[in-house]
Amino acid sequence: MTALILIVDDEPAIRRLLRTGLTAEGFRTIEAETASACLALLRQASTAPDLVVLDLGLPDIDGLDVVRSVRGFSSVPIVVLSAREDERGKVTALDLGADDYVTKPFGMAELVARIRTGLRHRLAQEGAPPVFRSGRLSVDLVRRIVRLGEAEVHLSPREYDILKLLVLHAGRVLTHRFIMGKLWGAGGDVQQLRVYVRQIRQKIETNAEQPTLLLTETGVGYRLAELPADLAADTEQR
């Protein structure tokens, strides 16, 4: 049975757009126009969705409080819809446990890609595959070996820890705060993180100035792209 997506938005036009676009992609949908209705549906086994598309601007309860509440009883993937200027809201939503975000106005192709990533990540929650591959990059999480094509890539322990964290959450945005909290605790420094990311890019990207693997989400954090091998080959040839 195809995945069931819960659409949570108080604007009928947006819900209609999402319902039409997601149905065309083969998903089933249910809808809620308030946070209260969303939480009620999530708590009912008969209507529990596989993923939630959540607008932050709801009329009854702030969307960030919805994310916080959901994470108290469910690990269902959440893709947040946010206004373009609401950068702080994006970061806070991700730190509270949202899996991804899409800014309004959004393209349906981008949203569907984020939804599919969220669904894949849910299936892999019980354990990451021992070898992660994206384009020409491979990361053996068991033997701690990183390769770009056939060549082994030598990373410092800290660089590897950052890359491993991104691999474990591949396709998802990790905020600066999340990464620093996992690796440095309360003593993290954003500039220090940026230096490490730049060093990693110099080792795994074909062109560190135009990265295709380790992507920056401006003002938010980083995302490790999941590329097919043939796309990486085409990029290199160009």
VMD Tcl script that draws the C-alpha trace (Angstrom):
set ca {
  {0.00 0.00 0.00}
  {1.29 3.47 -0.86}
  {2.43 5.87 1.84}
  {-0.20 7.96 3.63}
  {0.67 11.66 3.93}
  {-1.02 13.95 6.46}
  {-1.34 17.48 5.07}
  {-1.64 20.12 7.81}
  {-2.41 23.62 6.53}
  {-5.20 26.11 7.25}
  {-5.33 27.39 3.65}
  {-7.77 25.40 1.47}
  {-5.89 26.34 -1.71}
  {-2.62 24.96 -0.35}
  {-4.27 21.76 0.84}
  {-5.89 21.32 -2.57}
  {-2.55 21.90 -4.32}
  {-0.79 19.40 -2.08}
  {-3.57 16.83 -2.36}
  {-3.57 17.02 -6.16}
  {0.22 16.95 -6.50}
  {0.83 14.14 -4.02}
  {-2.01 12.01 -5.37}
  {-0.52 12.36 -8.84}
  {2.75 10.99 -7.42}
  {0.98 7.92 -6.06}
  {0.60 8.95 -2.41}
  {-2.56 8.73 -0.33}
  {-3.48 11.84 1.65}
  {-5.51 12.93 4.65}
  {-5.91 16.53 5.77}
  {-6.12 18.71 8.86}
  {-6.58 22.47 8.93}
  {-5.68 22.92 12.61}
  {-2.99 21.68 14.95}
  {-5.59 20.08 17.20}
  {-6.98 18.02 14.31}
  {-3.44 17.05 13.31}
  {-2.59 15.76 16.79}
  {-5.88 13.86 17.01}
  {-5.22 12.08 13.71}
  {-1.67 11.21 14.76}
  {-2.91 9.63 17.99}
  {-5.42 7.38 16.23}
  {-3.94 4.12 14.99}
  {-6.49 3.92 12.18}
  {-5.42 7.28 10.71}
  {-1.73 7.36 11.66}
  {0.16 8.65 8.59}
  {3.57 7.64 7.29}
  {4.68 11.29 7.07}
  {3.38 14.75 7.97}
  {3.62 17.87 5.82}
  {3.18 20.64 8.38}
  {2.63 24.36 7.87}
  {4.08 26.35 10.77}
  {1.45 29.10 10.60}
  {-1.60 27.37 12.08}
  {-4.53 29.26 13.65}
  {-4.83 27.45 16.98}
  {-1.36 26.23 18.03}
  {2.04 27.41 16.81}
  {3.57 24.91 14.38}
  {6.76 24.69 16.42}
  {4.73 23.60 19.43}
  {3.12 20.96 17.22}
  {6.54 19.56 16.31}
  {7.54 19.54 19.98}
  {4.29 17.80 20.96}
  {4.49 15.18 18.20}
  {8.03 14.27 19.14}
  {6.76 13.49 22.62}
  {4.88 10.44 21.36}
  {5.79 9.73 17.72}
  {8.81 9.45 15.40}
  {6.73 10.03 12.26}
  {8.76 12.06 9.72}
  {7.77 15.74 9.57}
  {8.42 17.99 6.57}
  {7.78 21.61 7.56}
  {6.40 24.26 5.22}
  {7.72 27.68 6.19}
  {7.72 31.25 4.91}
  {10.87 32.23 3.03}
  {11.85 34.87 5.58}
  {11.25 32.60 8.58}
  {14.83 31.34 8.89}
  {14.73 31.14 12.68}
  {11.55 29.08 12.47}
  {13.24 26.59 10.15}
  {16.21 26.13 12.48}
  {14.03 25.79 15.56}
  {11.73 23.27 13.83}
  {14.68 21.11 12.83}
  {16.21 21.30 16.30}
  {12.86 20.26 17.79}
  {12.78 17.15 15.62}
  {11.37 18.03 12.21}
  {13.05 16.02 9.47}
  {13.15 18.64 6.73}
  {11.64 21.88 5.49}
  {10.44 23.42 2.24}
  {10.01 27.16 1.83}
  {6.91 28.80 0.38}
  {6.42 29.23 -2.52}
  {7.62 25.70 -3.27}
  {7.87 23.41 -6.26}
  {6.02 20.11 -6.09}
  {9.05 18.20 -7.40}
  {11.18 19.52 -4.52}
  {8.54 18.69 -1.94}
  {8.07 15.15 -3.28}
  {11.85 14.60 -3.17}
  {11.95 15.71 0.48}
  {8.98 13.46 1.31}
  {10.64 10.44 -0.28}
  {13.84 11.14 1.63}
  {11.86 11.31 4.88}
  {10.13 8.00 4.14}
  {13.45 6.32 3.29}
  {15.02 7.61 6.47}
  {12.18 6.20 8.54}
  {12.74 2.76 7.03}
  {16.45 2.99 7.86}
  {16.02 4.21 11.45}
  {16.87 0.82 12.91}
  {20.36 0.95 11.44}
  {22.27 2.60 8.62}
  {23.65 0.42 5.83}
  {27.30 -0.49 6.43}
  {28.36 1.25 3.21}
  {26.77 4.53 2.16}
  {27.08 5.63 -1.48}
  {26.27 8.92 -3.15}
  {27.66 9.54 -6.60}
  {31.36 8.66 -6.53}
  {31.51 8.92 -2.73}
  {31.37 5.79 -0.57}
  {31.64 5.68 3.22}
  {32.19 2.33 4.93}
  {30.81 2.92 8.42}
  {32.16 -0.36 9.74}
  {35.77 -0.05 8.58}
  {35.78 3.78 8.64}
  {36.99 3.96 5.05}
  {36.00 6.83 2.76}
  {36.52 6.58 -1.00}
  {35.98 8.86 -3.95}
  {35.76 6.50 -6.87}
  {38.61 4.02 -6.35}
  {40.80 6.42 -4.38}
  {40.78 6.37 -0.60}
  {40.12 9.74 1.04}
  {42.07 10.50 4.20}
  {40.07 12.50 6.74}
  {41.06 13.68 10.19}
  {39.09 12.12 13.08}
  {36.95 15.24 13.43}
  {36.31 15.47 9.69}
  {35.23 11.83 9.66}
  {32.91 12.35 12.63}
  {31.18 15.21 10.82}
  {30.86 13.22 7.60}
  {29.57 10.17 9.48}
  {26.88 12.26 11.17}
  {25.79 13.58 7.79}
  {25.78 10.04 6.36}
  {23.57 8.78 9.17}
  {21.08 11.52 8.27}
  {21.71 11.61 4.51}
  {19.27 13.73 2.57}
  {18.16 15.63 5.68}
  {19.13 19.11 6.82}
  {21.23 19.11 9.99}
  {21.37 22.45 11.75}
  {24.62 23.96 12.96}
  {23.37 23.56 16.53}
  {22.54 19.87 16.03}
  {25.95 19.05 14.56}
  {27.86 21.02 17.18}
  {25.78 19.54 19.98}
  {26.52 16.00 18.81}
  {30.25 16.55 18.32}
  {31.30 19.32 20.69}
  {28.53 19.56 23.26}
  {27.93 23.06 24.57}
  {31.35 24.27 23.42}
  {30.74 24.23 19.67}
  {31.71 27.10 17.40}
  {30.00 27.71 14.05}
  {33.14 29.15 12.44}
  {35.12 26.08 13.48}
  {32.43 23.86 11.94}
  {32.59 25.84 8.69}
  {36.35 25.32 8.53}
  {35.94 21.56 8.89}
  {33.20 21.47 6.25}
  {35.41 23.40 3.85}
  {38.23 20.90 4.45}
  {35.90 17.94 3.87}
  {34.67 19.47 0.61}
  {38.21 19.88 -0.62}
  {38.64 16.12 -0.20}
  {35.32 14.72 -1.46}
  {34.03 17.23 -4.00}
  {35.07 17.43 -7.65}
  {34.86 21.21 -7.26}
  {34.84 22.41 -3.64}
  {33.58 25.85 -4.76}
  {30.50 24.29 -6.39}
  {29.69 21.33 -4.14}
  {27.22 18.67 -5.23}
  {27.56 16.34 -2.21}
  {27.94 18.38 0.97}
  {25.41 21.17 0.50}
  {24.91 24.35 2.51}
  {21.42 25.33 3.62}
  {22.09 29.04 4.07}
  {21.69 30.22 7.64}
  {20.50 26.77 8.74}
  {23.10 24.04 8.37}
  {24.20 21.29 5.98}
  {22.75 18.45 3.95}
  {24.53 15.43 2.45}
  {23.00 14.79 -0.97}
  {22.04 11.33 -2.15}
  {23.23 11.16 -5.77}
  {22.97 8.24 -8.19}
  {26.30 7.07 -9.60}
  {25.42 8.02 -13.18}
  {24.61 11.61 -12.18}
  {28.05 11.99 -10.62}
  {29.69 10.68 -13.79}
  {27.72 13.13 -15.95}
  {28.69 16.02 -13.69}
  {32.36 15.14 -13.94}
  {32.24 14.97 -17.73}
  {30.71 18.43 -17.92}
}
mol new
graphics top color blue
foreach p $ca { graphics top sphere $p radius 0.5 }
foreach p [lrange $ca 0 end-1] q [lrange $ca 1 end] { graphics top cylinder $p $q radius 0.2 }
display resetview
